[in-house]
Amino acid sequence: MNLVVALDLPSAAENLRLAESLAGFDNLWMKVGFRTYIRDGRDFIDTLKTLNPHFKIFLDLKLYDIPNTMADAAEEIARLGVEMFNIHASAGERAMRTVMERLEPFGRERPLVLAVTALTSFSEEEFRRIYEKGIDEKAEQFARMSYEAGLDGVVCSAFESRAIKEATSQEFLTLSPGIRPFGEAAGDQQRVADLELAAKEGVDFPVVGRPIYRDEDPAAKVERILSMIRPSTF
């Protein structure tokens, strides 16, 4: 497993203070999401790398558009030097294949690409209203489509991780947002899991935000989490 720390605080200064407090860890991924990237841009990513060159960046923008526009954006993201980003599986297989084809010239330097299956904020009822199928069924369908399109993995809840790997490959990566490592409050997430369940279900990238940045000692919280997981080579 690889811990992903969500930098979701209200300002660049707060996010950078958090990252600086964690600069002693060389095996961390940092999630940079919509608000942070729109507000702080590439400079923020570059600053993270100066805090610790070993930080790996997950750019969480969830691309969703026509295939060529998504591929254009993916190419620009690859040029940022981030190690991972995501797109929406519901954009379709053609869009996903177009993205992966556009990234071929980057070779081994290309970032990992994950597809969002079902947002973890959805309840079962909300999801069915939109997709007319249950979360488990549709998430697995999206995962198969993503796997066949050549992506590296998917974003899903911990509860779908095992079934997705069984339907695709054990090497197909799963990243799960909203992990509450030790049973903390769920907040605005619906399908949350603790660290023990995430490990049991084979999650490769547990994403932890509030339980770290709201802790009085974020570094100590990260140390406690890392003591429970075995970092992989990603």
LUMZA-917059 format. One record per residue (C-alpha): residue in three letters; x negated, y negated, z negated; residue number from 1. Coordinates in Angstrom, 2 decimals, always signed. Layout:
# LUMZA-917059
 res      xx      yy      zz   n
 ALA       X       Y       Z NUM
...
//
This chain:
# LUMZA-917059
 res      xx      yy      zz   n
 MET   +0.00   +0.00   +0.00   1
 ASN   -1.02   -3.58   +0.67   2
 LEU   +0.33   -6.35   -1.55   3
 VAL   +1.78   -9.34   +0.31   4
 VAL   +2.15  -12.52   -1.75   5
 ALA   +4.96  -14.80   -0.54   6
 LEU   +3.86  -18.44   -0.49   7
 ASP   +7.39  -19.83   -0.78   8
 LEU   +6.86  -22.74   -3.16   9
 PRO   +8.32  -26.21   -2.37  10
 SER   +5.06  -27.93   -1.40  11
 ALA   +1.71  -27.21   +0.23  12
 ALA   -0.06  -28.30   -2.96  13
 GLU   +1.84  -25.75   -5.05  14
 ASN   +1.24  -22.97   -2.56  15
 LEU   -2.45  -23.77   -2.36  16
 ARG   -2.77  -23.84   -6.14  17
 LEU   -1.21  -20.40   -6.23  18
 ALA   -3.52  -19.12   -3.48  19
 GLU   -6.53  -20.65   -5.21  20
 SER   -5.63  -18.86   -8.44  21
 LEU   -5.67  -15.60   -6.47  22
 ALA   -8.86  -16.30   -4.50  23
 GLY  -10.77  -13.75   -6.57  24
 PHE   -8.82  -10.90   -4.94  25
 ASP  -10.19   -9.73   -1.60  26
 ASN   -7.41   -7.32   -0.70  27
 LEU   -4.40   -9.64   -0.55  28
 TRP   -2.08  -10.58   +2.27  29
 MET   -0.50  -14.04   +2.18  30
 LYS   +2.97  -14.54   +3.67  31
 VAL   +3.46  -17.90   +5.35  32
 GLY   +7.13  -18.43   +6.15  33
 PHE   +9.37  -20.86   +8.04  34
 ARG   +9.36  -23.76   +5.63  35
 THR   +5.65  -23.61   +4.90  36
 TYR   +4.59  -23.30   +8.53  37
 ILE   +6.96  -25.97   +9.84  38
 ARG   +5.85  -28.38   +7.14  39
 ASP   +2.14  -27.58   +6.90  40
 GLY   +1.25  -25.97  +10.22  41
 ARG   -2.04  -24.46  +11.31  42
 ASP   -4.04  -26.57   +8.87  43
 PHE   -2.43  -24.66   +6.01  44
 ILE   -3.50  -21.32   +7.48  45
 ASP   -7.03  -22.59   +8.00  46
 THR   -7.15  -23.83   +4.39  47
 LEU   -6.08  -20.43   +3.11  48
 LYS   -8.98  -18.88   +4.99  49
 THR  -11.41  -21.34   +3.42  50
 LEU  -10.15  -20.40   -0.05  51
 ASN  -10.98  -16.77   +0.67  52
 PRO  -12.06  -15.58   +4.15  53
 HIS  -10.80  -12.12   +3.18  54
 PHE   -7.20  -13.27   +2.80  55
 LYS   -5.05  -11.80   +5.57  56
 ILE   -2.15  -13.86   +6.88  57
 PHE   +1.35  -12.61   +7.65  58
 LEU   +3.15  -15.31   +9.63  59
 ASP   +6.82  -14.71   +8.89  60
 LEU   +8.66  -16.61  +11.65  61
 LYS  +10.99  -13.83  +12.90  62
 LEU  +10.86  -14.77  +16.60  63
 TYR  +14.18  -14.36  +18.41  64
 ASP  +14.68  -15.76  +21.91  65
 ILE  +14.61  -14.70  +25.55  66
 PRO  +11.73  -12.28  +26.32  67
 ASN   +9.37  -14.72  +28.05  68
 THR   +9.80  -17.40  +25.39  69
 MET   +9.10  -14.85  +22.66  70
 ALA   +6.00  -13.69  +24.52  71
 ASP   +4.78  -17.28  +24.92  72
 ALA   +5.19  -17.84  +21.19  73
 ALA   +3.51  -14.52  +20.35  74
 GLU   +0.49  -15.47  +22.46  75
 GLU   +0.14  -18.78  +20.62  76
 ILE   +0.49  -17.02  +17.26  77
 ALA   -2.29  -14.61  +18.22  78
 ARG   -4.52  -17.61  +18.94  79
 LEU   -3.98  -18.83  +15.37  80
 GLY   -6.05  -15.93  +14.10  81
 VAL   -3.36  -14.50  +11.81  82
 GLU   -3.37  -10.78  +11.15  83
 MET   +0.36  -10.06  +11.37  84
 PHE   +3.65  -11.64  +12.49  85
 ASN   +7.23  -10.54  +13.08  86
 ILE  +10.02  -10.71  +15.64  87
 HIS  +13.68   -9.65  +15.56  88
 ALA  +14.42   -6.14  +16.85  89
 SER  +17.88   -7.36  +17.83  90
 ALA  +16.24   -9.44  +20.57  91
 GLY  +16.12   -6.11  +22.41  92
 GLU  +13.63   -3.58  +23.71  93
 ARG  +12.76   -5.61  +26.80  94
 ALA  +11.82   -8.60  +24.66  95
 MET   +9.70   -6.45  +22.36  96
 ARG   +7.89   -4.80  +25.26  97
 THR   +7.25   -8.21  +26.84  98
 VAL   +5.68   -9.44  +23.61  99
 MET   +3.40   -6.43  +23.36 100
 GLU   +2.36   -6.67  +27.01 101
 ARG   +1.46  -10.33  +26.55 102
 LEU   -0.78   -9.45  +23.61 103
 GLU   -2.73   -6.75  +25.47 104
 PRO   -5.61   -9.11  +26.47 105
 PHE   -6.38   -9.67  +22.77 106
 GLY   -7.33   -6.01  +22.41 107
 ARG   -8.32   -5.01  +18.90 108
 GLU   -8.17   -8.66  +17.83 109
 ARG   -4.41   -8.88  +18.29 110
 PRO   -2.28   -9.24  +15.18 111
 LEU   +0.00   -6.49  +13.97 112
 VAL   +3.56   -6.99  +15.22 113
 LEU   +6.56   -5.95  +13.13 114
 ALA  +10.25   -6.07  +14.03 115
 VAL  +12.93   -7.19  +11.58 116
 THR  +15.64   -4.53  +11.28 117
 ALA  +18.16   -5.77   +8.66 118
 LEU  +17.48   -8.80   +6.50 119
 THR  +17.34   -7.79   +2.84 120
 SER  +19.75  -10.62   +1.98 121
 PHE  +22.59   -8.79   +3.77 122
 SER  +25.18   -6.85   +1.85 123
 GLU  +26.63   -3.79   +3.58 124
 GLU  +29.89   -5.63   +4.27 125
 GLU  +28.16   -8.71   +5.74 126
 PHE  +25.98   -6.54   +7.95 127
 ARG  +28.90   -4.52   +9.33 128
 ARG  +30.75   -7.70  +10.30 129
 ILE  +27.87   -8.64  +12.58 130
 TYR  +26.49   -5.32  +13.85 131
 GLU  +29.59   -3.09  +13.49 132
 LYS  +27.44   -0.33  +11.96 133
 GLY  +26.05   +0.37   +8.52 134
 ILE  +22.62   -0.90   +7.49 135
 ASP  +21.00   +2.54   +7.30 136
 GLU  +22.20   +3.63  +10.73 137
 LYS  +21.39   +0.37  +12.50 138
 ALA  +18.02   -0.10  +10.79 139
 GLU  +16.93   +3.33  +11.97 140
 GLN  +18.19   +2.58  +15.49 141
 PHE  +16.26   -0.72  +15.55 142
 ALA  +13.17   +1.06  +14.22 143
 ARG  +13.26   +3.70  +16.95 144
 MET  +13.62   +0.97  +19.56 145
 SER  +10.68   -0.94  +18.08 146
 TYR   +8.53   +2.19  +17.95 147
 GLU   +9.28   +3.02  +21.59 148
 ALA   +8.45   -0.58  +22.57 149
 GLY   +4.97   -0.17  +21.10 150
 LEU   +5.25   -2.29  +17.96 151
 ASP   +3.23   -1.51  +14.85 152
 GLY   +6.11   -1.31  +12.41 153
 VAL   +9.23   -2.90  +11.02 154
 VAL  +10.51   -5.13   +8.27 155
 CYS  +13.09   -3.26   +6.24 156
 SER  +14.20   -2.72   +2.66 157
 ALA  +12.42   -0.07   +0.65 158
 PHE  +15.59   +2.03   +0.82 159
 GLU  +15.21   +2.50   +4.60 160
 SER  +11.44   +3.07   +4.70 161
 ARG  +11.35   +6.84   +4.33 162
 ALA  +14.08   +7.51   +6.91 163
 ILE  +12.43   +5.13   +9.38 164
 LYS   +9.09   +6.89   +9.10 165
 GLU  +10.78  +10.27   +9.52 166
 ALA  +12.55   +8.98  +12.65 167
 THR   +9.38   +7.48  +14.16 168
 SER   +5.95   +8.28  +12.68 169
 GLN   +4.30   +8.29   +9.28 170
 GLU   +1.83   +5.79  +10.76 171
 PHE   +4.63   +3.40  +11.75 172
 LEU   +4.33   +0.58   +9.22 173
 THR   +7.07   -0.63   +6.91 174
 LEU   +7.05   -4.01   +5.19 175
 SER   +9.66   -4.62   +2.50 176
 PRO  +10.56   -8.12   +1.25 177
 GLY  +12.07   -8.92   -2.10 178
 ILE  +10.15   -6.36   -4.13 179
 ARG  +10.66   -6.87   -7.85 180
 PRO   +7.62   -5.00   -9.18 181
 PHE   +8.85   -4.36  -12.69 182
 GLY  +12.61   -4.81  -12.35 183
 GLU  +12.75   -8.62  -12.35 184
 ALA  +15.95  -10.47  -11.34 185
 ALA  +17.02   -9.97   -7.70 186
 GLY  +17.82  -13.65   -7.00 187
 ASP  +19.24  -14.14   -3.48 188
 GLN  +18.25  -10.65   -2.32 189
 GLN  +20.77   -7.80   -2.11 190
 ARG  +18.68   -4.67   -1.50 191
 VAL  +15.72   -4.97   -3.85 192
 ALA  +13.46   -2.28   -5.27 193
 ASP  +10.78   -2.05   -7.88 194
 LEU   +7.20   -1.09   -7.11 195
 GLU   +7.62   +2.52   -8.17 196
 LEU  +10.51   +3.08   -5.76 197
 ALA   +8.70   +1.26   -2.94 198
 ALA   +5.69   +3.55   -3.38 199
 LYS   +7.90   +6.63   -3.50 200
 GLU   +9.62   +5.59   -0.26 201
 GLY   +6.32   +5.04   +1.56 202
 VAL   +6.41   +1.25   +1.91 203
 ASP   +3.09   +0.03   +3.36 204
 PHE   +3.51   -3.69   +2.59 205
 PRO   +5.51   -4.67   -0.51 206
 VAL   +6.23   -8.42   -0.46 207
 VAL   +6.37  -10.12   -3.84 208
 GLY   +7.21  -13.79   -4.31 209
 ARG   +9.05  -15.12   -7.36 210
 PRO   +7.77  -12.49   -9.82 211
 ILE   +4.24  -13.72   -9.06 212
 TYR   +4.59  -17.47   -8.60 213
 ARG   +7.02  -17.89  -11.50 214
 ASP   +4.76  -15.97  -13.86 215
 GLU   +2.74  -17.98  -16.39 216
 ASP   -0.38  -16.16  -15.17 217
 PRO   +0.01  -15.22  -11.49 218
 ALA   -3.47  -13.70  -11.30 219
 ALA   -2.74  -11.38  -14.21 220
 LYS   +0.55  -10.36  -12.56 221
 VAL   -1.26   -9.59   -9.30 222
 GLU   -3.89   -7.60  -11.19 223
 ARG   -1.13   -5.56  -12.83 224
 ILE   +0.52   -4.89   -9.46 225
 LEU   -2.74   -3.93   -7.79 226
 SER   -3.52   -1.51  -10.58 227
 MET   -0.43   +0.43   -9.53 228
 ILE   -1.06   +0.57   -5.79 229
 ARG   -3.84   +1.79   -3.54 230
 PRO   -4.78   -0.80   -0.87 231
 SER   -5.08   +0.65   +2.64 232
 THR   -7.39   -0.38   +5.45 233
 PHE   -5.04   -2.80   +7.23 234
//
